Amino acid sequence: MKEKMKRISRSKIVHTASASSGVLALALITSACGSSGSSSATTTAAKAGATTTTAASAPISITIGDTAIGAGYADIYVGILDGIFAKNGLNVKLVKLNTSSQLVPALVGGSVQIGVGVADDTAAAILKGIPLQFIGLSEGTYNLEMWGDASIKSVQGIVGKKVALSAPDSESDFGLTALLAKNNIPETSVKRVYTGSIPGMVSALESGSANALLTQPPQGTSTGAKGFVKIADLSNLPFAVGSYTVTAAYAKANPTVLQRWANAEAQNLAFIHDHPNKTIAAIEADSGVTDPALAKYAYNFFLNVWTKTPVVKTSLIQDAFTRAAAKAKKTAPADVTQYIDNTFAQNATNSAG
């Protein structure tokens, strides 16, 4: 059974790079011209045409892009492997993006229709005038752990050290900032080493070019077998990492698709909470770590991270805009609900009872 799941997974998941600047520029123009950027039109369309869909309806093919290898997006994994998307009339292909910094180019360039990743990157894009909408949330806290040299006994021990991260403006990048602030450590006292990917972080730690890394289980956890130790757990810090995003133009034109997605996502989230063994098997199949003990560790960790419903929490999106605006030296919008369309997620949640 496990081998079958691995084969299915490999056929569904594609690795991709970020869109080129030329394609992105053209896509930005097209997207901006094709959408008003408001959620009201989408909401009206959804109310008019979105209904709960069964497999008897013609399946619609969509591509979802996630932004990290690991257990965090197990909701998507089980949706594919256990047929939840198919039951809701969707044929889903999952594309692996290296980091959240690639999410907006992929959405605007059209290589994915729905993207999931760090809300801060979407907020930053919206502040630049790119019309995007938040439509769901699967993780409402950081899903990160810090692992590092055995000589580091606490977070204070990383002062003067090198910490491996995936990329600027990735979850690990924001997470290190939050961890340092929580422990009153100046940002300049730690050297950030950007490796481009989670495997790159692990390689940097194991080769000695970094003293610690910050990533989600089970990848970082796997370094424990080589003598590295857990230094910190960030799952108690609020953060919209599993934020599902679409272009405003896509939302306006495809309310039925997004309602099917939301119906499936509500079921996916219920499934991962209620079916630990199948979810652990999905984590093994899609995270790249096949050690059952590590997959179980990751599952137990994420039970405190995964949301129970896909409804977007406004406070988390407001925080994302506040951080993005501060970084861009702009003013955050006073009301971020104009960038959130909870219509689909709320309909799905209400239908689920």
C-alpha positions as CSV (number, residue, x, y, z in Angstrom):
1,M,0.0,0.0,0.0
2,K,2.8,2.4,0.9
3,E,4.6,1.8,-2.3
4,K,1.4,2.5,-4.3
5,M,1.0,5.8,-2.4
6,K,4.6,6.8,-3.3
7,R,4.0,6.1,-7.0
8,I,0.8,8.1,-7.0
9,S,2.6,11.0,-5.2
10,R,5.4,11.1,-7.7
11,S,3.0,11.2,-10.6
12,K,1.2,14.2,-9.1
13,I,4.0,16.4,-7.8
14,V,6.2,18.5,-10.0
15,H,9.2,20.6,-9.1
16,T,9.4,24.0,-10.7
17,A,11.5,27.2,-10.6
18,S,10.3,30.7,-10.3
19,A,8.9,32.6,-13.3
20,S,11.4,34.6,-15.3
21,S,11.3,38.4,-14.9
22,G,9.9,38.9,-18.5
23,V,7.1,36.5,-18.0
24,L,6.3,38.0,-14.6
25,A,6.2,41.5,-16.0
26,L,3.8,40.5,-18.7
27,A,1.6,38.5,-16.3
28,L,1.5,41.4,-13.8
29,I,0.1,43.7,-16.6
30,T,-2.4,41.1,-17.7
31,S,-3.6,40.4,-14.2
32,A,-3.9,44.0,-13.2
33,C,-5.9,44.8,-16.3
34,G,-8.1,41.8,-15.9
35,S,-9.3,42.3,-12.3
36,S,-10.6,45.1,-10.1
37,G,-8.8,43.6,-7.1
38,S,-11.9,43.8,-4.9
39,S,-13.5,40.8,-3.1
40,S,-17.1,42.0,-3.6
41,A,-17.4,40.7,-7.2
42,T,-16.0,37.4,-6.2
43,T,-18.3,37.1,-3.3
44,T,-21.3,37.9,-5.5
45,A,-20.3,35.4,-8.1
46,A,-19.8,32.7,-5.5
47,K,-23.2,33.3,-3.9
48,A,-24.8,33.1,-7.3
49,G,-23.0,30.0,-8.7
50,A,-21.1,28.0,-6.1
51,T,-22.6,24.9,-4.8
52,T,-21.4,21.7,-3.1
53,T,-20.0,19.5,-5.9
54,T,-20.0,15.7,-6.2
55,A,-17.8,13.5,-8.4
56,A,-20.7,13.2,-10.8
57,S,-19.9,16.7,-12.0
58,A,-17.3,17.1,-14.7
59,P,-13.9,17.2,-13.0
60,I,-11.9,20.4,-13.4
61,S,-8.1,20.4,-13.6
62,I,-6.2,22.9,-11.4
63,T,-2.6,23.3,-10.3
64,I,-1.9,24.1,-6.7
65,G,1.6,25.4,-5.7
66,D,3.0,24.8,-2.3
67,T,6.2,26.4,-1.0
68,A,8.1,23.9,1.1
69,I,9.0,20.2,1.3
70,G,7.8,18.8,4.6
71,A,4.7,17.7,6.5
72,G,3.0,21.1,6.7
73,Y,1.0,20.7,3.5
74,A,-0.3,17.2,4.4
75,D,-3.8,18.6,3.8
76,I,-3.0,18.7,0.1
77,Y,-1.2,15.3,0.2
78,V,-4.2,13.5,1.7
79,G,-6.5,15.4,-0.7
80,I,-4.7,13.9,-3.6
81,L,-3.8,10.5,-2.2
82,D,-7.1,9.7,-0.5
83,G,-9.2,11.1,-3.4
84,I,-10.8,14.0,-1.5
85,F,-10.2,16.5,-4.3
86,A,-11.5,14.0,-6.8
87,K,-14.7,13.5,-4.8
88,N,-15.2,17.2,-5.0
89,G,-14.8,17.4,-8.8
90,L,-11.2,18.5,-9.0
91,N,-8.2,16.9,-10.7
92,V,-5.4,18.5,-8.8
93,K,-1.7,18.6,-9.8
94,L,0.6,19.7,-7.0
95,V,3.7,21.8,-8.0
96,K,6.5,22.2,-5.5
97,L,7.9,25.7,-5.3
98,N,11.2,26.1,-3.5
99,T,10.2,29.0,-1.2
100,S,7.3,31.4,-0.5
101,S,9.2,34.0,-2.4
102,Q,8.3,32.1,-5.6
103,L,4.6,32.0,-4.8
104,V,3.5,35.4,-6.2
105,P,5.4,35.0,-9.5
106,A,3.9,31.5,-10.0
107,L,0.3,32.8,-9.3
108,V,0.7,35.9,-11.5
109,G,2.5,34.0,-14.2
110,G,-0.3,31.5,-14.3
111,S,1.7,28.3,-13.7
112,V,-0.5,27.7,-10.6
113,Q,-4.0,28.7,-10.0
114,I,-4.0,28.4,-6.2
115,G,-0.9,29.0,-4.1
116,V,-0.2,28.3,-0.4
117,G,2.6,29.9,1.6
118,V,3.6,32.8,3.8
119,A,0.9,35.6,3.9
120,D,3.6,38.2,4.2
121,D,4.7,37.7,0.6
122,T,1.2,38.0,-0.6
123,A,0.7,41.1,1.5
124,A,3.9,42.7,0.1
125,A,2.7,42.0,-3.4
126,I,-0.7,43.6,-2.7
127,L,1.0,46.7,-1.4
128,K,2.8,46.9,-4.8
129,G,-0.6,46.9,-6.5
130,I,-0.8,43.2,-7.5
131,P,-4.4,42.1,-7.2
132,L,-4.4,39.0,-5.0
133,Q,-7.0,37.5,-2.6
134,F,-6.6,35.3,0.5
135,I,-9.2,32.5,0.3
136,G,-8.1,30.0,3.0
137,L,-5.8,29.1,5.8
138,S,-4.4,25.7,6.9
139,E,-1.6,26.8,9.3
140,G,-1.9,29.6,11.7
141,T,1.4,29.5,13.5
142,Y,5.1,29.1,12.5
143,N,5.7,25.4,11.7
144,L,9.4,25.7,12.4
145,E,12.0,24.1,14.7
146,M,15.6,25.1,15.1
147,W,18.2,22.4,15.1
148,G,21.9,22.9,15.4
149,D,25.3,22.0,16.9
150,A,25.2,20.1,20.2
151,S,27.2,22.9,21.8
152,I,24.2,25.3,21.4
153,K,22.2,24.8,24.6
154,S,19.6,27.6,24.1
155,V,18.5,30.3,21.7
156,Q,20.9,32.6,23.3
157,G,23.6,30.3,22.1
158,I,23.1,31.3,18.5
159,V,24.6,34.7,19.1
160,G,27.6,35.1,16.8
161,K,26.6,31.9,14.9
162,K,25.4,31.2,11.4
163,V,21.8,30.1,10.8
164,A,20.8,28.4,7.6
165,L,17.5,29.6,6.0
166,S,15.9,28.9,2.7
167,A,15.6,32.4,1.2
168,P,15.0,36.1,2.0
169,D,11.3,36.7,2.8
170,S,10.7,33.0,3.3
171,E,9.0,31.6,6.4
172,S,12.3,30.6,7.9
173,D,13.6,34.2,7.3
174,F,10.5,35.7,9.1
175,G,10.7,33.0,11.7
176,L,14.3,33.8,12.7
177,T,13.4,37.5,13.1
178,A,10.5,36.5,15.3
179,L,12.6,34.1,17.4
180,L,15.3,36.7,17.9
181,A,12.8,39.4,18.9
182,K,11.1,37.0,21.4
183,N,14.5,36.4,23.1
184,N,15.6,40.0,22.9
185,I,18.5,39.2,20.6
186,P,19.6,41.9,18.1
187,E,19.2,40.7,14.5
188,T,22.8,41.8,13.7
189,S,24.2,39.3,16.2
190,V,23.3,36.3,14.0
191,K,24.6,35.6,10.5
192,R,21.9,34.5,8.0
193,V,22.9,31.9,5.5
194,Y,20.5,31.6,2.6
195,T,20.7,28.2,0.9
196,G,17.8,28.3,-1.5
197,S,15.9,25.3,-0.3
198,I,15.3,23.0,2.7
199,P,17.7,20.3,1.5
200,G,20.2,23.1,1.1
201,M,19.7,24.1,4.8
202,V,20.3,20.5,5.9
203,S,23.4,20.3,3.8
204,A,24.7,23.6,5.2
205,L,24.3,22.3,8.8
206,E,25.8,18.9,8.2
207,S,28.8,20.4,6.3
208,G,29.5,22.9,9.0
209,S,28.9,26.0,6.9
210,A,26.0,26.8,9.3
211,N,25.7,26.2,13.0
212,A,21.9,25.9,13.0
213,L,18.9,25.7,10.7
214,L,15.3,26.7,10.9
215,T,12.8,24.5,9.1
216,Q,9.7,22.4,9.5
217,P,9.7,18.7,10.6
218,P,10.6,16.1,9.6
219,Q,13.5,17.5,7.6
220,G,15.3,19.4,10.4
221,T,14.4,16.7,12.8
222,S,16.3,14.2,10.7
223,T,19.5,15.9,11.6
224,G,19.2,14.5,15.2
225,A,20.4,11.2,14.0
226,K,23.7,12.9,13.1
227,G,24.3,14.4,16.5
228,F,22.5,17.8,16.1
229,V,20.1,18.9,18.8
230,K,16.7,20.7,18.9
231,I,17.2,24.3,20.1
232,A,13.8,25.9,19.7
233,D,10.2,25.3,18.7
234,L,8.2,28.2,17.1
235,S,4.8,26.6,16.9
236,N,3.6,28.8,19.7
237,L,4.1,32.0,17.7
238,P,1.1,33.1,15.5
239,F,1.9,33.4,11.8
240,A,-0.1,32.8,8.6
241,V,2.1,30.4,6.8
242,G,-0.5,28.2,5.2
243,S,-2.3,31.0,3.5
244,Y,-4.1,30.0,0.3
245,T,-4.0,32.8,-2.3
246,V,-5.4,33.4,-5.8
247,T,-5.3,36.3,-8.2
248,A,-8.4,38.5,-7.9
249,A,-9.1,37.9,-11.6
250,Y,-9.1,34.1,-11.2
251,A,-11.4,34.3,-8.2
252,K,-13.8,36.5,-10.1
253,A,-13.9,34.2,-13.1
254,N,-13.9,30.8,-11.3
255,P,-16.2,30.8,-8.2
256,T,-17.3,27.3,-8.8
257,V,-13.8,26.0,-8.9
258,L,-12.9,27.8,-5.7
259,Q,-16.0,26.5,-4.0
260,R,-15.1,22.9,-5.0
261,W,-11.6,23.6,-3.6
262,A,-12.9,25.0,-0.3
263,N,-15.3,22.0,0.1
264,A,-12.3,19.7,-0.4
265,E,-10.0,21.7,1.8
266,A,-12.5,21.6,4.7
267,Q,-12.6,17.8,4.3
268,N,-8.8,17.6,4.0
269,L,-8.3,19.4,7.3
270,A,-10.8,17.2,9.1
271,F,-9.2,14.1,7.6
272,I,-5.7,15.0,8.9
273,H,-7.0,15.5,12.4
274,D,-9.1,12.3,12.4
275,H,-6.9,9.9,10.4
276,P,-3.4,9.9,11.9
277,N,-2.1,6.7,10.3
278,K,-3.1,7.7,6.7
279,T,-1.8,11.2,7.2
280,I,1.5,9.9,8.5
281,A,1.7,7.6,5.4
282,A,1.0,10.7,3.2
283,I,3.8,12.6,5.0
284,E,6.2,9.7,4.3
285,A,5.2,9.6,0.6
286,D,5.5,13.3,-0.1
287,S,8.0,14.8,2.4
288,G,11.0,12.9,1.1
289,V,11.6,11.4,4.6
290,T,10.6,7.8,4.8
291,D,11.4,7.0,8.4
292,P,8.1,6.2,10.1
293,A,9.3,7.6,13.4
294,L,10.2,11.0,11.9
295,A,6.9,11.1,10.0
296,K,5.0,10.4,13.2
297,Y,7.0,13.0,15.0
298,A,6.1,15.5,12.3
299,Y,2.4,14.6,12.5
300,N,2.3,15.1,16.3
301,F,4.1,18.5,15.9
302,F,1.7,19.7,13.2
303,L,-1.5,18.8,15.2
304,N,-0.8,22.1,17.1
305,V,-0.2,24.0,13.8
306,W,-3.0,22.8,11.4
307,T,-6.2,24.7,11.6
308,K,-9.6,23.0,12.0
309,T,-11.3,24.9,9.2
310,P,-10.0,26.8,6.2
311,V,-11.5,30.1,7.2
312,V,-8.9,32.9,7.1
313,K,-8.2,34.7,10.4
314,T,-8.2,38.5,9.8
315,S,-5.8,39.2,12.7
316,L,-3.1,37.1,11.1
317,I,-3.5,38.8,7.7
318,Q,-3.4,42.2,9.5
319,D,-0.2,41.2,11.1
320,A,1.2,40.2,7.7
321,F,0.4,43.5,6.2
322,T,1.9,45.3,9.2
323,R,5.2,43.5,8.7
324,A,5.2,43.9,4.9
325,A,4.3,47.6,5.2
326,A,7.1,48.3,7.7
327,K,9.6,46.5,5.5
328,A,8.5,48.5,2.4
329,K,8.3,51.8,4.5
330,K,4.6,52.1,3.6
331,T,1.4,52.4,5.6
332,A,-0.5,49.2,6.2
333,P,-4.2,49.3,5.2
334,A,-6.5,49.9,8.1
335,D,-9.0,47.3,6.9
336,V,-7.5,44.2,5.3
337,T,-10.8,42.4,4.9
338,Q,-11.0,43.8,1.3
339,Y,-8.2,41.4,0.5
340,I,-9.8,38.4,2.2
341,D,-12.6,36.4,0.6
342,N,-13.9,33.9,3.1
343,T,-17.1,33.2,1.1
344,F,-15.9,29.8,-0.1
345,A,-14.3,28.6,3.1
346,Q,-17.2,29.7,5.2
347,N,-19.7,28.0,2.9
348,A,-17.7,24.8,3.1
349,T,-17.4,25.1,6.9
350,N,-21.1,25.7,7.3
351,S,-21.9,22.7,5.1
352,A,-19.6,20.5,7.1
353,G,-21.6,21.3,10.2
